[in-house]
Amino acid sequence: MSKTVLITAGPTREYFDRVRFISNASSGQQGKYLAEEFSRRGWRVIVVAGVGIEPLRRQNVLWRRVTSARQMLATVKKYRNKAALIIGAAAVSDYRPVRTFWGKIKSNKKKLILVLKPNPDILKIVSRGPEPRPMLIGFALETGDYQRQLRSARKKLAAKNLDMIILNPLRSMENKNTILTIVRSDGLIKKLSLMSKRRAARYLTNEILRYYQQLN
């Protein structure tokens, strides 16, 4: 029987009026390529996708569209217990407006101040759910020198109780190529060379499946 992987992908949006929102420049391609790779290998794939990504139309892929971080969390929680693997590749907005305005804010204001509050950390919440817990893989987009990025990724790995985290630099956003570093919960660190995101998806899938077999 084939197993199920749940993958989040793409950016979320947090609206502060009916037409304006806070988001980011993520293309969602890395998550989509991962979904395609797992699908080709016979896994059932559930994709919880933010905005702006064309669905992957394959027989063993279930595509669920969301807009906000809270919608993404609710959908991931809904399918959590069906998944052997959960890969959080989405670029989730870290904050949302405290107040949402009805209609469209007039553009004649001299100054507009938005008060923001943190969004829920999806993988951290999912990791605390009931057993059996799926294998959890996160992504960390970091800035600064490489050693600082690596320290930050390792802190997130521990804080969110993940099995693996994929470090990627800011230059990966809106770029066809990427330079990833795999950081595992057993201490292994593997930095990859510059490669296309499609090729990176194949490499990551191999590494994830190898570690999944090791843990199970």
C-alpha positions in Angstrom: 0.0 0.0 0.0 1.4 3.4 -0.9 2.1 5.9 1.8 1.0 9.6 1.9 3.1 12.7 2.1 1.6 16.1 2.9 3.4 19.1 1.4 2.7 22.8 2.0 3.8 25.1 -0.8 3.7 28.7 -1.9 3.1 32.0 -0.2 0.1 32.8 2.1 -1.7 36.2 2.2 -2.9 38.2 5.2 -5.5 40.8 4.1 -5.9 44.1 6.0 -8.7 45.3 3.8 -10.7 43.6 1.0 -8.0 44.2 -1.7 -4.7 44.7 0.1 -2.6 42.1 1.9 0.8 41.2 3.4 2.6 38.4 1.6 6.1 37.5 0.2 7.8 36.7 -3.1 7.8 32.9 -2.9 7.0 31.2 -6.2 6.1 27.9 -4.6 8.0 25.9 -7.2 10.2 24.0 -4.7 7.2 22.6 -3.0 5.5 21.8 -6.3 8.6 20.0 -7.6 8.7 17.9 -4.4 5.1 17.0 -4.8 5.7 15.9 -8.4 8.8 13.9 -7.4 6.9 12.0 -4.6 4.0 11.4 -7.0 6.2 9.8 -9.6 7.5 7.5 -7.0 4.1 6.2 -6.2 3.3 8.1 -3.0 -0.1 9.6 -2.4 0.4 13.4 -2.2 -1.6 16.0 -0.5 -0.6 19.5 -1.4 -1.8 22.4 0.8 -1.0 25.3 -1.5 -1.0 29.0 -1.0 -1.8 31.5 -3.8 -0.3 31.8 -7.2 0.7 28.1 -7.9 -0.9 26.2 -10.8 -2.2 22.8 -9.5 -0.3 19.6 -10.1 -2.8 17.5 -12.0 -1.9 13.9 -11.3 -4.1 11.0 -10.3 -2.4 10.5 -6.9 -2.3 14.2 -6.0 -4.9 15.9 -3.9 -4.6 19.7 -4.2 -6.1 21.9 -1.5 -5.9 25.7 -2.0 -5.7 28.1 1.0 -5.1 31.8 1.4 -4.0 32.6 5.0 -1.7 31.0 7.4 -4.6 30.0 9.7 -6.4 28.3 6.8 -3.2 26.4 6.0 -2.9 25.3 9.6 -6.5 24.1 9.7 -6.0 22.1 6.5 -2.7 20.6 7.6 -4.3 19.5 10.9 -7.2 18.0 9.0 -5.0 15.7 7.0 -2.1 15.2 9.5 -3.1 11.7 10.6 -3.2 10.5 7.0 0.4 11.4 6.3 3.6 9.4 7.0 5.6 12.6 6.0 4.8 16.3 6.3 7.1 18.7 4.4 6.6 22.4 5.2 7.9 24.0 2.1 5.4 26.9 2.1 6.5 30.5 2.7 4.0 31.2 5.5 3.4 34.9 6.5 4.8 35.2 10.0 2.4 38.0 10.9 -1.1 39.1 10.3 -3.0 42.3 10.9 -4.7 42.7 14.3 -7.6 44.5 12.5 -9.1 43.8 9.1 -10.9 46.7 7.5 -14.2 46.2 5.7 -14.1 47.4 2.1 -11.1 49.3 0.7 -9.1 51.7 2.8 -9.1 55.2 1.2 -5.8 56.0 -0.5 -6.0 59.7 0.6 -4.6 58.9 4.0 -1.2 60.6 4.7 -0.1 57.7 6.9 -1.4 54.2 7.5 -0.2 52.2 10.6 -0.8 48.5 10.7 -0.5 46.6 13.9 0.5 43.0 13.4 0.4 39.9 15.5 2.2 36.5 15.0 0.7 33.8 13.0 0.7 30.2 14.4 3.8 28.1 13.7 2.3 25.3 11.6 5.0 22.7 12.0 5.5 23.4 15.6 1.8 22.9 16.3 1.6 19.7 14.2 4.7 18.2 16.0 2.8 18.3 19.3 -0.2 16.4 17.9 -1.2 12.8 18.8 1.0 9.8 18.1 1.9 8.3 15.8 3.7 11.5 14.7 4.6 11.8 11.0 8.1 12.6 10.0 8.4 16.4 9.9 10.6 18.3 7.4 10.8 22.1 7.5 12.4 24.8 5.4 14.3 27.8 6.7 15.0 30.9 4.6 17.9 32.7 6.3 20.1 35.8 5.7 23.5 36.7 6.9 26.7 34.7 6.7 26.5 31.0 6.2 27.4 30.0 9.8 24.7 32.4 11.2 22.2 30.8 8.8 23.2 27.3 9.9 22.9 28.2 13.6 19.4 29.6 13.0 18.3 26.6 11.1 19.6 24.2 13.8 17.7 26.3 16.5 14.5 26.0 14.4 15.0 22.2 14.0 15.1 21.8 17.8 12.4 24.3 18.7 9.9 22.8 16.3 10.8 19.2 17.0 11.6 18.5 13.4 13.4 15.5 11.9 15.0 17.5 9.1 15.2 21.1 8.1 16.3 22.5 4.7 18.3 25.7 4.9 18.0 27.9 1.8 19.4 31.4 1.3 17.5 34.5 0.3 18.8 34.3 -3.2 16.6 31.2 -3.7 13.4 33.3 -3.7 12.0 33.9 -7.2 15.0 32.1 -8.6 15.1 28.9 -10.7 18.3 27.7 -8.9 19.1 27.2 -5.3 21.8 26.2 -2.9 20.4 24.1 -0.1 21.8 22.6 3.1 20.2 19.6 4.7 20.3 19.5 8.5 19.0 16.4 10.2 18.0 15.7 13.8 20.8 13.2 14.2 23.4 15.9 13.6 24.2 15.2 9.9 24.7 18.4 7.8 25.0 18.2 4.1 25.5 21.3 1.9 24.5 20.9 -1.7 25.9 22.6 -4.7 24.1 25.2 -6.9 21.4 23.4 -8.9 17.9 23.9 -10.3 15.0 23.6 -8.0 13.7 20.6 -10.0 17.0 18.8 -9.6 17.1 19.8 -5.9 13.6 18.2 -5.5 14.9 14.9 -6.8 17.9 15.1 -4.5 15.8 16.1 -1.4 13.3 13.3 -2.1 16.1 10.8 -2.1 17.5 12.2 1.2 14.1 12.4 2.9 13.2 8.8 2.0 16.6 7.5 3.1 16.2 9.1 6.5 12.6 8.1 6.7 13.6 4.4 6.3 16.3 4.9 8.9 13.9 6.3 11.4 11.2 3.7 10.8 
